[in-house]
Amino acid sequence: MTERAVPFYCPYCGDEDLEPYESDGGGWHCRACTRAFRLRFIGTGALSTAVPAAPKGGAR
């Protein structure tokens, strides 16, 4: 996949002033809060295996 997933806003502060951060793709820098983050595409469709449910009552 050669195209980047372009975020619409920063996941930390919500600002839209983003720029690419790394040349290999996926990295973004927010100029408002000066944080950097990476996006990664996992896949599409439903999970092929069932995800185990969390135990009821919680772990102690």
N, C-alpha and C positions, 0 to 999 in steps of 0.2 A: 504494500500500500504506500503510495508516494505522496498522497495528499494528507495534510494535517487536519486534525479535528480542531476547529477554531472555537475557543470559549467566548461566550458573550459577556461574561463578567468574572471578576475575581472571586474565587470561592471563600476568601478570607474577609474582604471588606466590601465586596459588591460593586466596586468601581469598574468602569468599562475601558479604562486607559491601559490596555495591555499591548505588549510587544513580544515577538518571538525571543526566547532566551538562549537557546542552544541551536547550533547548526544542524544537529542530527534529527531535529523535529521532536515535538511533544513538550518541550519546555517553554514556559511563558513567564514573563516578568510583569508585575503590576507596578506601574509608576506611582500610584497613589499611596500604597502601603509598603512599597519596596520589597515585597515578598516574591519569591520564585516558586513555581509549582510545575508539575509534569502531568500531562494527560496521556492516557493509554487506552486504546480501543481493545476491549476484551473479546467481543463477538456479538452475533445477533441470534435471535431465536430463544426458545425455551431451553432450560437446563436439561441435559440428557440423563442426569442422575439426580435422585432425590437428595436434598440437603437435609441432614438430620436436625430435628427440632431441638431446641434448648430444653434441658431437663426442667420439669415443673418443680417448684419449690426452691429453686436456686441452689447453687453450690456454696458450701461454707468451708 
